[in-house]
Structures are given as C-alpha cells and as structure tokens.
Amino acid sequence: QVQLVESGGGLVQPGGSLRLSCVVSGFTFSTYAMRWYRQAPGKERELVAAITSTGGSTNYADSVKGRFTISRDNAKNTMYLQMNSLKPEDTAVYCCRAFNTVGGYWGQGTQVTVSS
C-alpha cells in the first residue's frame, strides 16, 4: 500500500540544523512532484517547499528561503528537507505530500521544535 514516512524531526536550539526525510513506497515516486508542508498549533497549514518530479525545479516559502533546501533521490524513493538557521517560529509538524495530475498522498508528519 501507499506509504509516506517522515523522519528526522526533534528538538533543536535556535540556529541549529535538522534534516527531514520522507521515504515513500507503493507508487512510482519519480512520477510525482513533492512538497513539504508544516502546521504550527493554532495556525493554518503552510506550504514550505516544493520540488518537481525530476528535481529540476524547486520553490520555497519566503519565510524559509535561504535557510531550507528541498531535494530528492529518486533511486532511493526519498525526499529531503535540509533546515539550517532554525528559528522558534519554524516549530511545527512537518508533512510531506506527493501529487500529480491524478491525485496525491500525505505522510503522517514529524514534529520539529526549535527552542532553547
């Protein structure tokens, strides 16, 4: 069955770094564009970063530009989000999403907490 499993979240101090992973199975990863979303308590879900199916194009929310990097390895069915210079306002549950013209899938999410 379809699975998207995020990992790599945790507690980090401001200014620190984390790398999130999203490992997928049950569908042809290389034919799906991918996105990272996040949702903080009491706030709406926010699109953080997006990458095309080939990895040739990426986009970022203004709030994370220059600090986060999205990437993917189609041979490993895995997408990544490298997060540097983390701020307390980056605290949220981060979820990955796969989508194409037919539909999409969601992961369960991983908690990222930035606090001293």
Secondary structure, 3 states (H helix, E strand, C coil): CCEEEEECCEEECCCCCEEEEEEEECCCHHHCEEEEEEECCCCCCEEEEEECCCCCCEEECCCCCCCEEEEEECCCCEEEEEECCCCHHHCEEEEEEEECCCCEEECCCEEEEECC
